[in-house]
Amino acid sequence: MTKKLDTDLYTIVEILNAGIDNFEIKSYQRGYRWDIDNIKTLIGDILECGANSVYCLQPIVVTKISASTYEVIDGQQRLTTFKILMHCLRSYTSELDIKDFNISYETRSCEIFLKKLYDNALRHELEDLTLEHVLVLWNQLTLEKEERNRDNFHIFQSYCTCHFELKRLDIATISSIVDKIRTQIKFIWYEVDLLLLNVTAEKLFANINKNKIKLTGADLIKALFILDIENNADNVEVKHFRKQNLANEWDEIEQSLRNPDFWFFITNSHNQHYDVRIGKLFDIVTENRLESDLGAYFIMSKDEDLRPWSLIYDKYRIAQEWFEDTYYYHRIGFLVNMDIHSFERILEEYTNGEITSKLKFKEWLDGEISAYFRSFEIKELLYSKQNDRGRYGRCTGVLLLYNILLTEKFYPGQKFSFGKFVEQEWSLEHIQPQNPKEKTAENWLEWLKEIKPLIVDKITDNEQLIIKVDADQYDFSEINYDELCHSLKPVRQTDKIPAPILKQLSALEDTFEEEFPVHGIQNLALLDKVTNSKLSNGSFKEKRALVLQMNDPESVDNEKTYLPLGTLNVFSKTMITDPMGIQLEYWSVTDSEFYEKDIKNTLAPYLSYE
């Protein structure tokens, strides 16, 4: 008696035990095309499958023809390959006690040819596995004219590859393959009702293979919701209304999650496995931790308590409410994007924690952000590739919240763009270049002008700007500032700076590194990846010109690049309130001090939060 299989993972044994042992391949299907590499990869994957793991083959999409016979709409390549592998395994072990299954091909001679492959004599002639060697053996076969076709050649090639790979294995390894076929190698079984879908098998096949239809975990979950509606005792009109309501709310959620600012408010990574973004909500509800689009489906299919559509829609409505409220949006987005808390963790705290009001929730969010900032001192932060890799470094965290709070202060009601923060790959940019050794004489002269106030503070005789350097490290003990500047002026832009002058510049840079920490927070700003690469190691003056040009409404880059407000303020120096006036040529010590002070003042609510 045939047993109906729900959409799930099944071994070939489970499929056959359900009474399903005949498969038909219609003429609209493409021919069999697996090659040597495909077969070797399959066998290699099976061998690597651990004892407690499941190796999942791609979906077999079928529709029922009779009690034990199913038409294969998608997956005939995998099914044919599996039949070939089982044929070959029977030549090496008697342990394969799994009964065979039949595949009927409507317009090709593959079925007859597959039966001929029970003759295992050829496996002894497989001394090498190359296309040329397979062709030699193919030409030695005695075949009817209609059997000598492309489909049968690929079947033969797969047959040869299976034998070549299996003959190199010991009996224990072959036995382990048999055991895995029994219990660990599973197909995704997906049965469709063509009448319900109002489509022909051929049309469905075409849509699947043109990517017009892609079976996802979300599709399967949607089918569960529809099935629950169908199985309900409601009358036809109510069922129709509920299905239409499901479709409308589903589309509403998906459209909202396609908004980059919404999406990267609830997740911080491009590398998520969602073909349909509503899958994120399914993972939240089911607490799915599998890196698979199908993980949530398998959980929901076995637990009806997780299947009320209202569970999904209620989670979405909470997220939507938070997204619309800039206070929630900014603080939750910060916690998620800095990987302090996942959106799931925040939802859990909100729904199942001790939070009893919106005020309590705001206090909890502020407290979590403050706890993050209590874990370090801003003034001691130094950028390093190791500590600030990606978006999760502390310098990035300081500047991200700084830009968020500036947006709230100067543009109330406007949202900071987490979508651009992630998609444009924002990273740290040095305001004063970190590696000016690669710059021209003019760049160096600008840099010398920038550090002159430091030199004046460091020496007592301002008439002679002489800087002492480490004589053990260099072959000189002092540098005359004015003479160094004078020696650079004749050097043309295209000329290479003479080595003795470059050595003095390097020594000067090393000497003042502590006074002007090039990697300190006071010399860092957030910029997108493309702009960051454009600025490279340019001087402050060059960087300022490019940033302001990009902020110009008439600039060609204006619509393509989002400039963080804090970064724009840095290069326009809007936070500088120096009574001596603002100079726009270089980033001075005074500028950096004002910048650091502005960062601390802006973040003050979280630095002092109790």
C-alpha positions in Angstrom: 0.0 0.0 0.0 1.3 3.4 -1.0 1.9 5.9 1.8 1.6 9.6 1.0 4.9 11.5 1.8 4.6 15.0 3.1 7.3 17.5 2.0 10.3 16.6 4.0 13.7 14.9 3.9 13.6 11.2 3.1 16.2 8.5 2.4 15.7 6.3 -0.7 14.7 3.5 1.8 11.9 5.6 3.2 10.7 6.5 -0.2 10.7 2.9 -1.4 9.1 1.7 1.9 6.2 4.1 1.2 5.4 2.0 -1.9 6.9 4.5 -4.3 9.2 2.6 -6.7 8.3 3.8 -10.2 9.3 7.1 -11.7 8.5 8.5 -15.2 10.6 11.0 -17.1 8.5 12.7 -19.8 9.8 14.0 -23.2 9.9 17.6 -22.2 12.7 16.9 -19.8 16.3 17.6 -20.7 18.6 14.6 -21.2 20.9 13.2 -18.6 24.1 15.3 -18.4 26.1 14.6 -15.3 29.8 14.3 -15.9 32.9 12.8 -14.3 33.4 15.8 -11.9 29.7 15.7 -10.8 30.0 12.0 -9.9 33.3 12.4 -8.1 31.9 15.3 -6.1 28.9 13.3 -5.0 30.9 10.3 -3.9 33.4 12.6 -2.1 30.6 14.4 -0.3 29.1 11.0 0.8 32.4 9.9 2.1 32.9 13.1 4.1 29.4 13.0 5.6 29.9 12.5 9.4 28.3 9.7 11.4 25.8 12.0 13.0 25.2 14.2 9.9 22.6 14.2 7.1 23.7 14.7 3.5 20.9 16.5 1.8 20.4 16.2 -2.0 18.4 18.8 -3.8 14.6 18.6 -4.2 12.9 15.9 -6.2 9.7 17.6 -7.5 7.1 15.0 -8.4 3.4 14.6 -9.1 1.4 11.5 -8.5 0.3 9.4 -11.5 -0.9 6.2 -9.8 -0.5 4.4 -6.5 3.2 3.6 -6.9 4.2 5.8 -9.9 5.2 9.4 -9.9 6.2 11.7 -12.7 9.5 13.5 -11.9 9.2 17.2 -12.8 12.5 18.3 -11.4 15.4 16.2 -10.1 15.7 13.4 -12.8 19.5 14.0 -13.0 19.9 13.3 -9.3 17.5 10.3 -9.3 19.2 8.7 -12.4 22.6 9.2 -10.8 21.5 7.6 -7.6 20.2 4.6 -9.5 23.6 4.2 -11.3 25.5 4.5 -8.0 23.3 1.7 -6.5 23.9 -0.5 -9.5 27.6 -0.1 -9.1 27.6 -0.7 -5.4 25.9 -4.1 -5.9 29.1 -5.2 -7.7 31.2 -4.6 -4.6 29.1 -5.7 -1.7 26.2 -8.0 -0.8 25.1 -5.6 2.0 23.1 -3.4 -0.3 19.8 -5.0 0.5 17.8 -2.0 -0.7 15.3 -2.9 -3.4 15.7 -1.3 -6.8 13.4 1.3 -8.3 12.4 1.8 -11.9 12.8 4.8 -14.1 10.9 5.0 -17.4 12.0 7.5 -20.0 9.2 8.4 -22.5 11.2 9.1 -25.6 14.7 7.8 -25.0 16.4 4.4 -24.8 17.9 5.1 -21.4 15.7 2.6 -19.6 17.0 -0.3 -21.7 20.5 0.9 -21.6 20.4 1.2 -17.8 19.4 -2.5 -17.6 22.5 -3.4 -19.7 24.7 -1.8 -17.2 24.1 -4.7 -14.8 26.9 -6.4 -16.8 29.9 -5.4 -14.6 32.7 -6.7 -16.9 33.7 -3.3 -18.0 34.8 -2.2 -14.5 37.9 -4.4 -14.8 39.0 -2.5 -17.8 38.9 0.9 -16.1 42.6 1.6 -15.6 42.2 5.4 -16.0 39.4 7.9 -15.7 39.6 10.4 -18.5 37.1 11.4 -21.1 39.3 9.8 -23.8 39.5 6.5 -22.0 35.7 6.5 -21.4 35.2 7.2 -25.2 37.4 4.2 -26.1 35.3 1.9 -23.8 32.0 3.5 -25.2 33.1 2.7 -28.8 33.7 -0.9 -27.8 30.1 -1.4 -26.6 27.7 -3.4 -28.8 24.7 -1.1 -29.1 21.7 -0.7 -31.2 21.8 2.5 -33.4 19.1 4.2 -31.3 21.1 3.4 -28.1 24.2 5.3 -29.2 23.1 8.8 -28.2 24.2 11.6 -26.0 22.0 10.7 -23.0 23.3 7.1 -22.9 26.9 8.2 -23.2 26.6 10.4 -20.1 24.9 7.5 -18.3 27.8 5.3 -19.3 30.3 8.0 -18.3 28.7 8.2 -14.8 28.7 4.4 -14.6 32.4 4.3 -15.4 33.2 7.0 -12.9 31.2 5.3 -10.1 33.1 2.1 -10.7 36.5 3.8 -10.9 35.9 5.6 -7.6 34.5 2.6 -5.8 37.1 0.1 -6.9 39.7 2.1 -5.1 37.9 1.8 -1.7 38.2 -1.0 0.8 35.2 -3.1 1.8 34.8 -1.2 5.1 34.5 2.1 3.3 32.1 0.7 0.8 30.0 -0.7 3.7 29.9 2.8 5.2 28.6 4.2 2.0 25.8 1.6 2.0 25.0 2.5 5.7 24.8 6.2 4.8 22.5 5.5 1.9 20.2 3.7 4.3 20.0 6.4 6.9 21.9 9.6 6.1 21.6 10.5 2.4 18.3 12.2 2.0 16.3 13.7 -0.8 14.0 16.7 -0.3 10.7 15.2 -1.4 8.3 17.8 -2.9 5.0 16.6 -4.2 2.8 19.0 -6.2 -0.8 18.9 -7.1 -1.0 20.1 -10.7 -4.8 20.6 -10.5 -4.5 22.8 -7.4 -1.8 24.8 -9.1 -3.7 24.9 -12.4 -0.6 24.2 -14.4 0.8 21.4 -16.6 3.8 19.4 -15.5 5.7 20.8 -18.6 4.9 24.4 -17.7 5.9 23.9 -14.1 9.2 22.3 -15.3 9.9 25.3 -17.5 9.2 27.8 -14.8 11.4 26.0 -12.3 14.3 25.8 -14.7 14.0 29.4 -15.9 14.1 30.4 -12.2 10.6 31.7 -12.4 9.9 29.2 -9.6 12.5 28.5 -7.0 11.4 26.2 -4.2 12.4 27.7 -0.9 11.8 27.0 2.8 9.4 30.0 2.8 7.4 28.5 -0.1 7.0 25.3 1.9 6.0 27.2 5.0 3.4 29.1 3.0 2.1 25.8 1.9 1.7 24.7 5.6 -0.3 27.8 6.3 -2.6 27.2 3.3 -2.9 23.6 4.3 -4.0 24.5 7.8 -6.6 26.9 6.3 -7.9 24.1 4.0 -8.1 21.6 6.9 -10.1 24.1 9.0 -13.9 23.6 9.4 -14.6 27.1 8.1 -16.9 27.5 5.1 -15.5 28.1 1.6 -16.0 31.9 1.8 -14.1 32.2 5.1 -11.3 30.0 3.8 -11.0 32.2 0.7 -10.9 35.3 2.8 -8.2 33.9 5.1 -6.0 32.8 2.2 -6.4 36.2 0.6 -5.5 37.9 3.9 -2.5 35.6 4.2 -1.3 36.6 0.7 -1.7 40.3 1.4 0.1 40.3 4.7 2.8 38.0 3.3 3.4 40.5 0.5 3.4 43.5 3.0 6.1 41.8 5.1 8.3 40.9 2.2 8.0 44.4 0.7 9.0 46.0 4.0 11.9 43.7 4.5 13.2 44.6 1.0 13.8 48.1 2.3 17.6 48.1 3.0 17.2 50.3 6.1 14.5 48.0 7.5 16.5 44.8 6.6 19.8 46.0 8.1 18.0 47.3 11.2 17.1 43.6 12.0 20.2 41.9 10.6 23.8 43.1 10.1 25.0 40.7 7.4 24.8 40.2 3.6 25.7 36.6 4.2 22.3 35.3 5.1 20.6 32.4 3.4 17.2 34.1 2.6 16.0 34.0 -0.9 12.7 35.3 0.5 13.4 37.7 3.4 10.3 36.7 5.4 12.4 33.7 6.1 14.2 35.8 8.7 11.0 36.0 10.7 10.5 32.2 10.4 13.9 31.7 11.8 13.1 34.0 14.7 9.9 32.3 15.6 11.3 28.8 15.3 14.7 29.7 16.8 16.3 28.0 13.8 20.1 28.0 14.0 20.7 25.9 10.8 22.4 27.7 7.9 19.6 26.5 5.6 16.6 28.0 4.0 14.7 24.8 4.9 15.6 24.7 8.6 12.6 26.7 9.8 10.3 24.6 7.6 11.3 21.3 9.1 10.8 22.7 12.6 7.4 24.2 11.8 6.2 21.1 9.9 6.7 19.1 13.1 5.3 21.6 15.6 1.8 22.9 15.0 2.1 25.3 17.9 4.5 27.4 15.8 2.1 27.5 12.8 -0.5 30.2 13.6 0.2 32.9 11.0 -0.5 35.5 13.8 2.8 34.5 15.4 4.7 35.7 12.3 2.6 38.8 11.7 2.8 39.9 15.3 6.6 39.7 15.2 6.5 41.8 12.0 4.2 44.4 13.6 6.6 44.8 16.5 9.5 45.3 14.2 7.5 47.7 12.0 6.6 49.8 15.1 10.2 50.0 16.2 11.3 50.9 12.7 8.9 53.8 12.5 10.1 55.2 15.9 13.5 56.8 15.3 14.5 56.3 19.0 13.9 52.6 18.9 15.2 52.3 15.3 18.5 54.0 16.1 19.3 52.2 19.3 18.2 48.7 18.2 20.0 49.2 14.8 23.1 50.2 16.7 23.0 47.1 19.0 22.3 44.8 16.0 24.9 46.3 13.7 27.6 46.4 16.3 26.8 42.7 17.1 26.1 43.5 20.7 22.7 41.9 20.5 20.9 40.1 17.8 17.4 41.3 16.8 16.1 37.9 18.1 17.7 38.6 21.5 16.1 42.1 21.7 12.7 40.6 20.7 13.0 37.9 23.4 13.8 40.5 26.0 10.9 42.7 25.0 8.3 39.9 24.9 9.5 37.5 27.6 11.6 39.6 29.9 10.7 42.0 32.7 10.0 44.9 30.4 6.4 46.1 31.3 6.2 49.5 29.4 7.7 51.5 26.5 9.6 53.6 29.1 11.2 50.4 30.6 12.1 49.2 27.1 13.9 52.5 26.3 15.7 52.3 29.6 16.8 48.8 28.8 18.1 49.8 25.3 20.0 52.8 26.7 21.4 50.6 29.5 22.7 48.0 27.0 24.4 50.7 24.9 25.9 52.3 28.0 27.2 48.9 29.2 29.0 48.6 25.8 30.7 52.0 26.3 31.7 51.3 29.9 33.8 48.4 28.7 36.5 50.8 27.4 37.9 54.3 27.5 37.4 56.5 24.4 40.6 58.4 24.9 42.6 55.2 24.9 41.1 53.8 21.7 43.6 53.2 18.9 42.7 51.8 15.5 44.3 48.5 14.5 43.5 46.2 11.7 43.1 43.4 14.2 40.8 45.1 16.7 38.8 47.1 14.2 38.4 44.6 11.5 34.9 44.8 9.9 32.2 46.8 11.6 32.6 45.5 15.1 35.6 47.4 16.3 35.3 49.8 19.2 36.4 52.8 17.1 33.7 52.0 14.6 31.2 51.7 17.4 32.1 55.1 18.8 31.8 56.8 15.4 28.7 54.9 14.4 26.7 56.1 17.5 28.3 59.6 17.2 26.8 59.8 13.6 23.5 58.4 14.7 23.1 60.9 17.6 24.2 63.8 15.3 21.5 62.9 12.9 18.9 62.9 15.8 20.3 66.3 17.0 20.4 68.2 13.7 17.7 66.4 11.7 15.0 65.3 14.2 12.7 62.6 12.8 15.2 61.6 10.1 16.6 58.1 10.1 20.3 57.2 10.0 20.8 54.8 7.1 21.8 51.3 8.3 21.2 50.1 4.8 24.0 52.3 3.4 26.2 51.6 6.5 26.2 47.9 5.5 25.8 47.9 1.7 28.4 50.6 1.2 30.8 48.8 3.6 31.7 51.7 5.8 35.1 51.6 7.4 37.5 53.9 9.3 39.3 56.6 7.4 42.3 58.5 8.8 41.7 62.2 8.7 45.4 62.9 8.7 47.0 60.3 6.4 48.5 57.3 8.2 51.2 56.7 5.6 52.2 60.0 4.0 55.6 58.5 3.0 54.1 57.8 -0.4 53.2 61.4 -1.0 54.7 64.2 -3.1 56.9 67.1 -1.9 53.8 69.3 -1.8 52.0 66.8 0.3 54.9 66.7 2.7 55.0 70.4 3.0 51.4 70.5 3.9 52.0 67.9 6.5 55.0 69.8 8.0 52.7 72.8 8.2 50.2 70.7 10.2 52.7 69.6 12.8 54.5 73.0 13.2 52.4 73.9 16.3 53.7 70.6 17.9 57.3 71.5 17.1 56.9 75.0 18.6 55.5 73.5 21.8 58.3 71.0 22.0 61.3 73.3 21.8 62.4 76.3 23.8 64.2 78.4 21.2 61.5 79.4 18.6 64.1 81.2 16.5 65.7 77.9 15.6 63.2 75.1 15.1 65.6 72.2 15.9 64.0 68.9 16.7 66.0 66.2 18.5 65.7 62.6 17.2 66.9 59.2 18.3 70.6 59.1 17.2 70.7 55.3 17.8 67.9 54.8 15.2 69.1 57.3 12.6 72.5 58.5 11.4 71.7 62.0 12.7 70.5 63.4 16.0 68.6 66.6 15.1 66.5 68.1 12.3 66.2 71.7 11.4 62.6 72.3 10.5 63.1 75.4 8.3 65.9 73.8 6.4 63.9 70.7 5.8 61.0 72.8 4.4 63.4 74.8 2.3 64.9 71.6 0.8 61.5 70.3 -0.2 60.3 73.4 -2.0 62.4 72.9 -5.2 61.4 69.3 -5.6 58.9 69.0 -8.4 55.7 67.0 -8.1 56.9 64.4 -10.5 60.3 64.0 -8.9 61.3 61.4 -6.4 62.1 62.9 -3.0 65.9 62.4 -2.3 66.6 59.7 0.2 68.3 61.9 2.9 65.3 64.2 3.0 62.8 61.3 3.1 64.8 59.8 6.0 64.5 63.1 8.0 60.7 63.2 7.3 60.3 59.6 8.5 62.3 60.5 11.7 60.1 63.5 12.2 57.0 61.5 11.8 58.1 58.9 14.3 59.1 61.6 16.8 55.7 63.2 16.9 53.6 60.0 16.8 52.8 60.1 20.5 51.8 63.8 20.4 49.5 63.3 17.5 48.3 59.7 17.6 47.5 59.0 14.0 45.4 56.0 15.0 43.5 57.7 17.8 39.8 58.3 17.7 40.5 62.0 17.2 42.0 61.2 13.8 39.4 58.8 12.5 36.1 59.2 10.6 33.6 56.8 9.0 33.4 56.6 5.2 32.1 54.1 2.6 34.6 51.7 1.0 34.6 53.4 -2.4 35.3 56.9 -1.0 37.8 55.6 1.4 39.8 54.1 -1.5 39.6 57.4 -3.4 41.0 59.4 -0.5 43.8 56.8 0.1 46.7 58.6 1.8 46.0 62.0 0.5 46.6 65.1 2.7 43.8 66.6 4.7 43.5 69.4 2.1 43.0 66.8 -0.7 40.5 64.8 1.3 38.6 67.8 2.3 38.2 68.9 -1.3 36.9 65.5 -2.4 34.5 65.2 0.5 33.0 68.6 -0.1 32.8 68.0 -3.8 30.8 64.8 -3.1 28.5 66.7 -0.8 27.8 69.3 -3.6 24.2 68.9 -4.8 25.5 69.3 -8.4 28.2 66.7 -8.1 27.9 63.6 -10.3 28.6 61.5 -7.2 26.1 63.2 -5.0 23.3 60.7 -5.4 25.6 57.7 -5.2 27.4 58.3 -1.9 25.9 59.0 1.5 28.3 61.0 3.6 27.9 60.5 7.4 27.1 63.8 9.1 30.1 63.4 11.5 32.5 62.9 8.7 31.1 65.9 6.8 31.5 68.0 9.9 35.1 66.9 10.3 36.2 68.0 6.8 34.2 71.2 7.0 35.3 71.7 10.6 31.9 72.8 11.8 32.6 71.6 15.3 35.7 73.8 15.7 35.2 76.8 17.9 38.8 78.0 18.2 38.9 81.7 19.1 42.0 82.0 17.0 40.0 81.2 13.9 39.6 78.2 11.7 42.2 77.3 9.1 41.2 74.8 6.4 44.7 73.7 5.2 45.4 70.9 7.6 44.1 68.9 10.5 45.8 70.4 13.5 46.2 69.3 17.1 43.6 71.9 18.1 41.2 70.5 15.5 41.6 67.0 16.8 41.0 68.1 20.4 37.8 69.9 19.5 36.7 66.8 17.5 37.4 64.4 20.4 35.5 66.8 22.8 32.5 66.9 20.4 32.4 63.1 20.3 32.5 62.8 24.1 29.8 65.5 24.5 27.6 63.9 22.0 28.0 60.4 23.6 27.8 61.8 27.1 24.3 60.3 27.9 25.8 56.9 27.4 29.2 57.5 29.0 27.6 58.6 32.3 24.4 56.4 32.1 23.7 54.4 35.3 
